[in-house]
Amino acid sequence: MATVPVHLVLFGRARELANLTEKNINIPRIVKELSPIEKYCMLALNQEYIDDHNDTFTINPHSEIAIIPPINGG
């Protein structure tokens, strides 16, 4: 499967667990169904939230992917 370079940005608990704020990595160009992780985090692709976790996404080279933990009201 083809991979593309992306810029990964982590926030909140994801940042703490990974012990980093950002990293350049390679991921598969086509990502299918993110629903298994939707309870644990939100994702943004190029600063736009991914709303449909059952969809298939094509990732372009040098895209930015943000991992954002759930936001609790208080």
Summary of the structure (lengths in Angstrom):
residues: 74
radius of gyration: 12.3
end to end distance: 43.1
largest distance: 43.1
contacts: 175
relative contact order: 0.33
helix: 14%
strand: 45%
